Amino acid sequence: IGGVRIGLAHGHYSNPVKEELYRLRRRLGYSKHRELTERIDSMLHHFRDDKLDVLVFGHSHRPMISQRNGVLLFNPGAVYAMTLESAEWQLAREQHPLRRRMLKQHIRRYQNLPDTLNVRSTVGILEIDETRQIQPRIIELPLIDHALYHDPAAVMWR
């Protein structure tokens, strides 16, 4: 776009075994920072022959603007968020066992790590000018609760 090479990636590992290994390591106290660094390294390795200027990724739902080896790293965050109230509301109604497991994990995380209660709804914009200068921005939105996707009557705005 405008002479800027942009790579797009979800941000998770394509190998489900490795993804599950990281979930286990997190439960055992493995550093989230180290995990994020390894995920970014993996994505950059995937695009190693593409001479990227920007790597846009997600998966963590946490906004981020950073640089690594001349590549702008950009995670716009998440338009929606899951609050403790939403996770509890969904768990009371959810039937699918894997989704119930994920909701229980969210609830435990909120109970054990109070800082995770500070959820945010964000979007990102990359502005590229005629000189190929890139201006990344993270924009805060009113909190849109995850329940929106299950029951429009239950949308919780904060």
N, C-alpha and C positions, 0 to 999 in steps of 0.2 A: 504494500500500500504506500503510494508516494515514494517508492524507492526504498522503503524500510522492510526488511525481511522479518516476518512475525511467525513464530511457531505457536501452535495451540495444542494444549494437552490437558486432559482431565486432572492428572496429578497423582493417580493411584498406580500401583504396580500392575502390569498386565498379567503377571503370574499370581493366580489366586492363593497359591501356597505361601508365597512371599508376603502377600497382603495379610494373610492370617497370622503368619509369624510376627509381623509388626504389631498386630493387635495383641498378641500374647506378650510380646516384649513391653508394650505400653502398660499392660496390667501388672507387670512385674517391676515397673518403675523406670523403664528405659527412657532416656531423655527425648522429649518431643523435639527439641532443637536439633539433636543429632539425627533424628528420623527425618525431619524436614530437609536438613542438609543432604542426606542420602537420597531422598526423593528428587530433589533439585538436580543433584549430580546425575542421577539416572535419566532424567528428562533431557538434560543438556547433552549427555552421551548419546541419547537417541537422535538428537538433531545435530550431532557433531559435524556432519558434512554439509550442513545447510547454511553456515555462516549467518546465524541469527543475529538480529539487532535486539529483538524483544522475544521473551518467552512468556506467554499468557497461560496461566494454569489455575486450577481450583482445588477441589477435593477437601481441603482443610476448612473451607468456609471462613477463613480468616484473611482479612485484607492485608496486602503486603506490597510494598514497593522497595526494591533493592537492586543491587548490581552484582554481577559475578562475572569475572573475566571479560568485561566489556559488553555483557548482555544484560539488558534491563529485565528484571524478574518482576512480574506483575500478576498479583492475585486480586481480583476485584471483590473477594469476600462472598457474601451470600445475600440475595434479595430477601430471602425469608430466614427466619431463625426459629429455633425450637426452645421455648422457655420451659421452666420446670412445670408450670401449670399446664402448658400444652402437652408435654410428655405424659403427665399423669392423666389428662383428659383422654388422650389417644389410647393409652394403655387400657383404660377401662372399657374401650370400645373395640380394640383391635383383636382379630381372631388368628391372624397368620403368625405361626410360631417364630419365624425369623424376625419379623417386624416387632413382635412383642419383646424378643431378646434385645433388640437394638434400643427400644424405648426404655427397658429396664436399665440398660447400660447408661443411657442419658440421665435417668433419674439418679442412679448411684453417683455418677460424676458430679451432678449438681449438689448432691448431699455431701460428698467428700471434698469437693473443690469449689468452695463458694465463689471464687473469681470467675468460674465459668457461667455464673448467673448474669454476668455483664455481656449479654448477647447483643449483636448489632445487625441491622439490615444495611447493606451497602451495595453500591454498583461502582464500576470503574469506567473511566474514559481515558483513552489514549489520543491525544491531539498530536498530529504530525504536521509541521509547517513545511513551506516550500524548500527550506534548506535541510530537510530531513531531521530536524530537531524534534525530539519526542518529549511531550509533556504529559506524564501520567497523573491522574487524579482519582482519588477515592471519594465518593460522595455518600454521606450518611443519609439514610432514609428514615422515615418513621418506622418503628419496629413492626414488621409484618410477621405475625406468628405462623409457624409451620402448619397449624390446624387448618389454614385456608385451603390447603389442597385436599382435605378430607371432608370438610363441612363448611360451606360458605357462611352459614349462620353462626359459626363459632370463631370467626376471624377476631383476633385480639389485637388491637392497636395500642401502642404504648407511646 
